Structure formats: C-alpha cells, structure tokens
Amino acid sequence: MSREIVEAVRGLAAEKNISTEKLMEALEDALLSAYKKTPEAARYAKVEMDRDSGD
C-alpha cells in the first residue's frame, strides 16, 4: 500500500462523513477477503495497514 491510498481514504472519509478508522478497517477486511479467494491462500492470514504510511 502507499501513502496515496491513505490520503484517498482520509479524503473519502471526510467527504462521506465516515470515520477514517472504520473505512480503513473495511479496506483491510476487503483485502483479506480477496486474498482468501486466491489459490493456496494461507488459512490464518491477517491484514494490517499502517495508518500513516499505508504499508
């Protein structure tokens, strides 16, 4: 992930009057869901995004 994604999430959160944290959590959940659909995905995967850098 990159800094640009974090900035886009913050902008969207402000525009839609949504908590930035809730939106980041939703993005993490979506990424994990997509990952689990890939062949040979790890059974106990976890997604955590750095809230400052996007990494």
Steps between C-alpha positions, in 0.01 A plus 500: 500500500612854458460841652265595218250236609503630857439853372216377276339316793522811716349712224216255441432473873475879529284527188258231617518596869628152596762419761841456335568206732177323399581551132855365549358196680257442212788521252704251704202263512450531123868430431493195726183372336654537153821329615310202641350439155844447345621143448715370786425799725628463855224378729565749781595814311476848647499845338622807690564833331724763653271799546777748414698340217243265351742208524 
